[in-house]
Amino acid sequence: MLQRARGASGQTPPMPPLLTSASPAMPLPAPSRARLRVAASAEVGAAGRAFPPFLPRAVERIRDRAAIRLARRIERVPVQTGFSKSPIQSSCVRPLKQQQSSDPVVLLHGFDSSCLEWRYTYPLLEEAGLEAWAVDILGWGFSNLETRPPCDIASKREHLYQFWRTYIKRPMVLVGPSLGAAVAIDFAVNYPEAVSKLIFIGASVYAEGTRDMTRMPKFIPYAGVFVLKSLPLRLFATRLAFNNIPDGFFDWVQIGRLHCLLPWWEDATVNFMVTGGYNVLNQIKQVKQECLVLWGEDDGIISNKQAYRLQQELPNAILRQVGQCGHIPHVEKPTEAARHVLDFLGNGSMEKAEQASSLSPTLVPALSAK
């Protein structure tokens, strides 16, 4: 396992979460493009549903069946905001049916990631009877940003609020992994009426953001995002993010990097970086909702000492840890992550979800049983 360096605070800068993956020491030769397209075509034929046309063509090279299934369900819905003249076609995975018996669960993702981060846990929550939404944060994921709307914190917040007001319309359980936890805290403090409960997973909430770089020469932040997109960095970050390295390492890297292939990704990411990023240190104690703090015991990105600190600083929070697990439990240990979520929400339907996953062995990766 790679050495995991941390600063004096016990926290390394958050790495791109769904860069994630784990790989064999000697990767197998990559199949030819022709073979991969045949495989993708076979998947489409088996399910009777093609990939959405707005996804990058590289999606056809993905072999992870859970990712393929969830990718087919991604859609764009119009969200009207005050900072864009026309509605933003915003990417998400919607529930198969909405219900009124319990609060909807809205799944965010981490820094520079997408809703595909939930490919293993989303089906478990859905099978357990939850109304689950996987929503791409403005600036990341697969939304149409051709008009280059601003992607700073205020814009991300308003976009999520308008999405909620248009499609969800009632208090939600907001789930934020890694930097998504900072997004969730910022949103809940500003729109408390929209959030009934909060769940934080490997929360990146103690970083103080990036400094204002608006006066910096443009080529510097663009050089930074060029490195962020590069395969070497993604491979490194993926190895660092997980305690166990699965066989599908390179495929996981490709899944986490897929949204970076959209033509506006660089501009959106640079806009977020140069405007300061998230700093929610002063907002943590303002959170009034009941919270679950969920953490991997072997998190190599953010020390689990931060889990205890966050639980103590939140007015109403419980802490649960996932053993032998890294930074992203909902990818590395989806069954355990789903169980903790369902227990927190008082939903006793995990048995149904586990039965469904046992009937579909590709739904949950083999490493979740380790």
Residue, then its C-alpha position, 0 to 999 in steps of 0.5 A: m500500500l502506498q505511504r499516506a502523507r498527511g499535514a499537521s492537521g491530520q488531513t491531506p487535501p481532498m483528492p478527486p473521489l471517484l477517481t477511485s479504484a484499485s488495481p493489480a500490481m501488473p495490469l492485464p493488457a487492455p482489450s482492443r477497442a473493437r472488443l470493448r465496443v462489442a461488449a458495450s453493444a451486448e450490454v445495450g442489447a441485453a438491457g434494451r437501453a442505450f447510453p444517453p447521447f450526451l455521455p462521452r463516447a468513452v463510456e462504451r469502454i467501461r466494463d463495470r456492469a453496475a456503472i453501465r446500469l447507472a450510466r444508462r439511467i442518467e438524464r438531464v432535466p432543466v433547472q432555471t437559475g438566476f445566474s443563467k438566462s436559459p435553464i441548465q440541463s442538469s444531470c441526475v439519476r431519478p427514482l423509478k417512482q416518487q413516494q410520500s411515505s418517507d423523505p427523499v434521499v439526495l446523494l451528492h458526490g465528492f470533488d470533481s466526481s459524478c453521480l456514478e460514484w453511487r453505482y453500487t450503493y444506489p441500487l441497494l437504497e432503491e431496493a430497500g424502498l427509498e426514494a433516491w436521487a443521485v444529483d451532479i453538483l454544478g460544474w462536475g458530472f454530466s450537466n450541459l454547461e456549454t454556456r459556461p455558467p459560473c460554478d462558484i459556491a453561490s452558484k452551486r448552492e442556488h443550482l441545488y436549491q432550484f433543482w430541489r424546489t423544482y423536482i423534489k419539493r419537500p424536505m430531503v435527507l442530504v448525503g454528502p461524501s468528501l467535499g460533498a459534505a461541505v456542499a451539504i453543510d453550506f446548503a443546509v445552513n442557507y436552506p434549512e427548510a429543504v433538509s430534514k437530515l444530513i449524512f456525511i461520508g469521509a467529510s472534507v469540511y476542515a480545509e479552508g478552501t483555495r485562496d482567491m486566484t482571480r488575479m492569477p494568470k489564467f495559464i496557472p489554474y489551467a495547468g493545474v486542472f490539466v494535471l488533475k485530469s491526467l491518468p497518472l494523478r488519477l491512478f495515484a488518487t484512486r490507489l490512495a482512496f481505497n484500503n483494498i485494491p479491487d481487480g477493476f482498478f483501471d476501469w474505476v479510474q476511467i469511470g471517475r474520469l469520464h466527466c472530465l472528457l466533456p468540453w466545458w470541464e476545464d472552464a468549470t473546474v477553474n472557475f470553482m478553484v479561482t473563486g476560493g472553493y469551500n470553507v465551512l468551518n464557521q457553519i458546522k455548529q450552525v447545522k441544526q438537523e440530525c446527522l450521521v457521520l460515516w467514515g472508513e476506519d482506514d481513510g488514507i485521504i482524511s484522517n478519521k480523527q476528523a470524524y470524532r471532531l466533526q461529531q463533537e462539533l455538530p449539535n446533533a450527530i452520531l458516528r459510525q465507522v466502516g472497518q477495513c475501508g478507505h475514503i469512499p465506503h459507498v464504493e468500497k463497502p456498499t453493503e455496509a454503507a447502505r446498512h448504516v444509512l438505512d439504520f440511521l433513517g429507521n428503514g428496516s428493509m436492508e434484507k430486501a436489498e441484500q437479497a436483490s444484490s445476491l441475485s445480481p452478483t455484479l451489483v456489489p463488487a466482490l471486495s465489499a465482502k472482504 
